[in-house]
């Protein structure tokens, strides 16, 4: 995603690249991703009623139509590690690519939780890993992470891969879909290793919530 949404992936983590700003955060954009989830009126006389953004003036007088969150936001730290030259320590060789996501949050009992997963194109390991196109529509390599470093808020409403999502649902007792609702672009920690054999690393704070699919 990260306590409640350890889902990470984030969490998957929608990486992005392309042209500055929008595409750089990883097409599809947050507004497009948000359209996959139920919306309600934030306030006004129809507070809590179902709505659509396109007709919010009619659906939500004196208010806005927002994604329906099933719980309060959870704070976490998301670390993204992309490696374009995965090395066989024993036998040498560094031609494969992989992406690792690590989400740190506090569980419901207050204990710190660390959820991590590594992704790879298993059919062609030399190609960068990919995600579902409605989450991240570009290849997730070191260049994508480098571009994402200046636009982490482009991951808003990105949801994690199924296994991570299910783990988060179990951990926090929710049936909703965990998504990133905020990414702190003010305190990003970034290590650009695109010029050598080490992995490129991006680390930043996030807030996660469970939301209701359409």
RODOTOR-141531 format. One record per residue (C-alpha): residue number from 1; residue in one letter; x, y, z. Coordinates in nm, 2 decimals. Example, Ala and Ser with C-alpha at 12.3 -4.5 7.8 and 13.67 -1.06 7.14 Angstrom:
pos->1 code->a px->1.23 py->-0.45 pz->0.78
pos->2 code->s px->1.37 py->-0.11 pz->0.71
***
This chain:
pos->1 code->x px->0.00 py->0.00 pz->0.00
pos->2 code->x px->0.03 py->0.09 pz->0.58
pos->3 code->x px->-0.13 py->-0.06 pz->0.89
pos->4 code->x px->-0.47 py->-0.13 pz->0.76
pos->5 code->x px->-0.38 py->-0.14 pz->0.41
pos->6 code->x px->-0.07 py->-0.32 pz->0.43
pos->7 code->x px->-0.19 py->-0.43 pz->0.10
pos->8 code->x px->0.07 py->-0.25 pz->-0.05
pos->9 code->x px->0.10 py->-0.27 pz->-0.34
pos->10 code->x px->0.05 py->-0.14 pz->-0.36
pos->11 code->x px->0.05 py->-0.10 pz->-0.34
pos->12 code->x px->0.13 py->-0.23 pz->-0.61
pos->13 code->x px->0.19 py->-0.05 pz->-0.66
pos->14 code->x px->0.14 py->0.14 pz->-0.94
pos->15 code->x px->0.45 py->0.26 pz->-1.08
pos->16 code->x px->0.46 py->0.51 pz->-1.36
pos->17 code->x px->0.66 py->0.67 pz->-1.62
pos->18 code->x px->0.60 py->0.85 pz->-1.94
pos->19 code->x px->0.56 py->1.22 pz->-1.97
pos->20 code->x px->0.59 py->1.44 pz->-1.67
pos->21 code->x px->0.31 py->1.46 pz->-1.41
pos->22 code->x px->0.02 py->1.25 pz->-1.52
pos->23 code->x px->0.18 py->0.96 pz->-1.71
pos->24 code->x px->0.48 py->0.98 pz->-1.50
pos->25 code->x px->0.28 py->0.86 pz->-1.20
pos->26 code->x px->0.17 py->0.57 pz->-1.40
pos->27 code->x px->-0.13 py->0.57 pz->-1.63
pos->28 code->x px->-0.41 py->0.51 pz->-1.54
pos->29 code->x px->-0.44 py->0.83 pz->-1.33
pos->30 code->x px->-0.59 py->0.85 pz->-0.98
pos->31 code->x px->-0.93 py->0.98 pz->-1.11
pos->32 code->x px->-0.96 py->0.68 pz->-1.34
pos->33 code->x px->-0.87 py->0.43 pz->-1.07
pos->34 code->x px->-1.12 py->0.59 pz->-0.84
pos->35 code->x px->-1.40 py->0.53 pz->-1.09
pos->36 code->x px->-1.37 py->0.16 pz->-1.01
pos->37 code->x px->-1.51 py->0.21 pz->-0.65
pos->38 code->x px->-1.84 py->0.31 pz->-0.50
pos->39 code->x px->-1.90 py->0.68 pz->-0.43
pos->40 code->x px->-2.11 py->0.86 pz->-0.18
pos->41 code->x px->-2.20 py->1.22 pz->-0.10
pos->42 code->x px->-1.94 py->1.36 pz->0.15
pos->43 code->x px->-2.19 py->1.59 pz->0.32
pos->44 code->x px->-2.50 py->1.80 pz->0.27
pos->45 code->x px->-2.86 py->1.68 pz->0.27
pos->46 code->x px->-2.77 py->1.36 pz->0.09
pos->47 code->x px->-2.47 py->1.27 pz->0.30
pos->48 code->x px->-2.39 py->0.90 pz->0.26
pos->49 code->x px->-2.61 py->0.85 pz->-0.04
pos->50 code->x px->-2.48 py->0.69 pz->-0.36
pos->51 code->x px->-2.36 py->0.92 pz->-0.63
pos->52 code->x px->-2.14 py->0.96 pz->-0.94
pos->53 code->x px->-1.88 py->1.23 pz->-0.99
pos->54 code->x px->-2.03 py->1.32 pz->-1.33
pos->55 code->x px->-2.36 py->1.42 pz->-1.17
pos->56 code->x px->-2.24 py->1.53 pz->-0.83
pos->57 code->x px->-2.40 py->1.87 pz->-0.85
pos->58 code->x px->-2.74 py->1.70 pz->-0.87
pos->59 code->x px->-2.66 py->1.40 pz->-0.65
pos->60 code->x px->-2.48 py->1.59 pz->-0.38
pos->61 code->x px->-2.61 py->1.95 pz->-0.34
pos->62 code->x px->-2.37 py->2.17 pz->-0.14
pos->63 code->x px->-2.12 py->1.88 pz->-0.12
pos->64 code->x px->-1.89 py->1.65 pz->-0.32
pos->65 code->x px->-1.91 py->1.29 pz->-0.45
pos->66 code->x px->-1.62 py->1.09 pz->-0.30
pos->67 code->x px->-1.50 py->0.73 pz->-0.29
pos->68 code->x px->-1.68 py->0.54 pz->-0.01
pos->69 code->x px->-1.42 py->0.45 pz->0.25
pos->70 code->x px->-1.51 py->0.16 pz->0.48
pos->71 code->x px->-1.27 py->0.26 pz->0.76
pos->72 code->x px->-1.03 py->0.52 pz->0.88
pos->73 code->x px->-0.71 py->0.57 pz->0.70
pos->74 code->x px->-0.40 py->0.38 pz->0.81
pos->75 code->x px->-0.05 py->0.52 pz->0.81
pos->76 code->x px->0.24 py->0.32 pz->0.67
pos->77 code->x px->0.57 py->0.33 pz->0.49
pos->78 code->x px->0.60 py->0.18 pz->0.14
pos->79 code->x px->0.94 py->0.08 pz->0.00
pos->80 code->x px->0.97 py->-0.01 pz->-0.37
pos->81 code->x px->1.29 py->-0.19 pz->-0.49
pos->82 code->x px->1.34 py->-0.24 pz->-0.86
pos->83 code->x px->1.64 py->-0.44 pz->-0.99
pos->84 code->x px->1.72 py->-0.46 pz->-1.36
pos->85 code->x px->2.02 py->-0.69 pz->-1.30
pos->86 code->x px->1.91 py->-0.96 pz->-1.06
pos->87 code->x px->2.23 py->-1.16 pz->-0.97
pos->88 code->x px->2.28 py->-1.53 pz->-0.91
pos->89 code->x px->2.51 py->-1.50 pz->-0.61
pos->90 code->x px->2.65 py->-1.85 pz->-0.65
pos->91 code->x px->2.69 py->-1.88 pz->-1.02
pos->92 code->x px->2.71 py->-1.52 pz->-1.14
pos->93 code->x px->2.51 py->-1.36 pz->-1.41
pos->94 code->x px->2.28 py->-1.06 pz->-1.39
pos->95 code->x px->2.03 py->-1.03 pz->-1.66
pos->96 code->x px->1.69 py->-1.08 pz->-1.50
pos->97 code->x px->1.46 py->-0.81 pz->-1.36
pos->98 code->x px->1.24 py->-0.80 pz->-1.05
pos->99 code->x px->1.04 py->-0.56 pz->-0.84
pos->100 code->x px->1.00 py->-0.59 pz->-0.46
pos->101 code->x px->0.74 py->-0.41 pz->-0.25
pos->102 code->x px->0.76 py->-0.38 pz->0.12
pos->103 code->x px->0.48 py->-0.22 pz->0.34
pos->104 code->x px->0.53 py->-0.14 pz->0.70
pos->105 code->x px->0.23 py->-0.07 pz->0.92
pos->106 code->x px->0.09 py->-0.13 pz->1.27
pos->107 code->x px->-0.17 py->-0.40 pz->1.30
pos->108 code->x px->-0.49 py->-0.37 pz->1.49
pos->109 code->x px->-0.32 py->-0.49 pz->1.81
pos->110 code->x px->-0.05 py->-0.22 pz->1.77
pos->111 code->x px->0.23 py->-0.46 pz->1.67
pos->112 code->x px->0.44 py->-0.35 pz->1.38
pos->113 code->x px->0.38 py->-0.55 pz->1.06
pos->114 code->x px->0.60 py->-0.59 pz->0.75
pos->115 code->x px->0.44 py->-0.73 pz->0.44
pos->116 code->x px->0.67 py->-0.78 pz->0.14
pos->117 code->x px->0.64 py->-0.95 pz->-0.20
pos->118 code->x px->0.86 py->-0.98 pz->-0.51
pos->119 code->x px->0.73 py->-0.97 pz->-0.86
pos->120 code->x px->0.88 py->-1.10 pz->-1.18
pos->121 code->x px->0.78 py->-1.19 pz->-1.54
pos->122 code->x px->0.83 py->-1.56 pz->-1.49
pos->123 code->x px->0.78 py->-1.64 pz->-1.86
pos->124 code->x px->1.06 py->-1.40 pz->-1.96
pos->125 code->x px->1.26 py->-1.30 pz->-1.65
pos->126 code->x px->1.47 py->-1.06 pz->-1.86
pos->127 code->x px->1.16 py->-0.85 pz->-1.91
pos->128 code->x px->1.05 py->-0.61 pz->-1.64
pos->129 code->x px->0.75 py->-0.73 pz->-1.43
pos->130 code->x px->0.40 py->-0.59 pz->-1.52
pos->131 code->x px->0.08 py->-0.54 pz->-1.32
pos->132 code->x px->-0.29 py->-0.54 pz->-1.42
pos->133 code->x px->-0.34 py->-0.25 pz->-1.66
pos->134 code->x px->-0.60 py->-0.08 pz->-1.44
pos->135 code->x px->-0.34 py->-0.05 pz->-1.16
pos->136 code->x px->-0.01 py->0.01 pz->-1.35
pos->137 code->x px->-0.01 py->0.01 pz->-1.72
pos->138 code->x px->0.37 py->0.04 pz->-1.78
pos->139 code->x px->0.66 py->-0.20 pz->-1.72
pos->140 code->x px->0.79 py->-0.18 pz->-1.36
pos->141 code->x px->1.16 py->-0.14 pz->-1.40
pos->142 code->x px->1.43 py->0.09 pz->-1.25
pos->143 code->x px->1.35 py->0.37 pz->-1.49
pos->144 code->x px->0.98 py->0.36 pz->-1.38
pos->145 code->x px->1.07 py->0.38 pz->-1.02
pos->146 code->x px->1.31 py->0.67 pz->-1.09
pos->147 code->x px->1.03 py->0.86 pz->-1.27
pos->148 code->x px->0.79 py->0.78 pz->-0.99
pos->149 code->x px->1.02 py->0.94 pz->-0.73
pos->150 code->x px->0.90 py->1.29 pz->-0.83
pos->151 code->x px->0.53 py->1.19 pz->-0.86
pos->152 code->x px->0.45 py->0.94 pz->-0.59
pos->153 code->x px->0.10 py->1.09 pz->-0.55
pos->154 code->x px->0.03 py->0.94 pz->-0.89
pos->155 code->x px->-0.02 py->0.61 pz->-0.70
pos->156 code->x px->-0.34 py->0.73 pz->-0.53
pos->157 code->x px->-0.62 py->0.47 pz->-0.56
pos->158 code->x px->-0.37 py->0.20 pz->-0.67
pos->159 code->x px->-0.46 py->-0.14 pz->-0.53
pos->160 code->x px->-0.23 py->-0.43 pz->-0.44
pos->161 code->x px->-0.18 py->-0.76 pz->-0.61
pos->162 code->x px->-0.44 py->-1.02 pz->-0.50
pos->163 code->x px->-0.23 py->-1.21 pz->-0.25
pos->164 code->x px->-0.12 py->-0.90 pz->-0.06
pos->165 code->x px->-0.48 py->-0.76 pz->-0.08
pos->166 code->x px->-0.62 py->-1.08 pz->0.08
pos->167 code->x px->-0.35 py->-1.07 pz->0.35
pos->168 code->x px->-0.45 py->-0.72 pz->0.44
pos->169 code->x px->-0.82 py->-0.81 pz->0.44
pos->170 code->x px->-0.75 py->-1.10 pz->0.68
pos->171 code->x px->-0.52 py->-0.89 pz->0.90
pos->172 code->x px->-0.77 py->-0.61 pz->0.94
pos->173 code->x px->-1.09 py->-0.80 pz->0.91
pos->174 code->x px->-1.22 py->-0.62 pz->0.61
pos->175 code->x px->-1.39 py->-0.73 pz->0.29
pos->176 code->x px->-1.31 py->-0.40 pz->0.11
pos->177 code->x px->-1.04 py->-0.34 pz->-0.14
pos->178 code->x px->-0.72 py->-0.18 pz->0.01
pos->179 code->x px->-0.60 py->0.12 pz->-0.18
pos->180 code->x px->-0.35 py->0.40 pz->-0.13
pos->181 code->x px->-0.54 py->0.72 pz->-0.06
pos->182 code->x px->-0.25 py->0.95 pz->0.00
pos->183 code->x px->0.13 py->0.94 pz->-0.08
pos->184 code->x px->0.36 py->1.19 pz->0.09
pos->185 code->x px->0.57 py->1.35 pz->-0.18
pos->186 code->x px->0.74 py->1.59 pz->0.06
pos->187 code->x px->0.96 py->1.33 pz->0.24
pos->188 code->x px->1.06 py->1.09 pz->-0.03
pos->189 code->x px->1.38 py->0.88 pz->0.01
pos->190 code->x px->1.53 py->0.78 pz->-0.32
pos->191 code->x px->1.84 py->0.59 pz->-0.43
pos->192 code->x px->1.90 py->0.60 pz->-0.81
pos->193 code->x px->2.11 py->0.30 pz->-0.91
pos->194 code->x px->2.01 py->0.29 pz->-1.28
pos->195 code->x px->2.38 py->0.34 pz->-1.37
pos->196 code->x px->2.52 py->0.04 pz->-1.19
pos->197 code->x px->2.44 py->-0.32 pz->-1.09
pos->198 code->x px->2.26 py->-0.24 pz->-0.77
pos->199 code->x px->1.88 py->-0.19 pz->-0.72
pos->200 code->x px->1.70 py->0.14 pz->-0.74
pos->201 code->x px->1.51 py->0.21 pz->-0.41
pos->202 code->x px->1.21 py->0.44 pz->-0.34
pos->203 code->x px->1.06 py->0.49 pz->0.01
pos->204 code->x px->0.78 py->0.71 pz->0.12
pos->205 code->x px->0.49 py->0.74 pz->0.36
pos->206 code->x px->0.14 py->0.64 pz->0.26
pos->207 code->x px->-0.21 py->0.63 pz->0.39
pos->208 code->x px->-0.43 py->0.33 pz->0.31
pos->209 code->x px->-0.81 py->0.26 pz->0.33
pos->210 code->x px->-1.04 py->-0.02 pz->0.24
pos->211 code->x px->-1.30 py->0.09 pz->-0.01
pos->212 code->x px->-1.60 py->-0.06 pz->-0.17
pos->213 code->x px->-1.58 py->-0.20 pz->-0.53
pos->214 code->x px->-1.86 py->-0.12 pz->-0.77
***
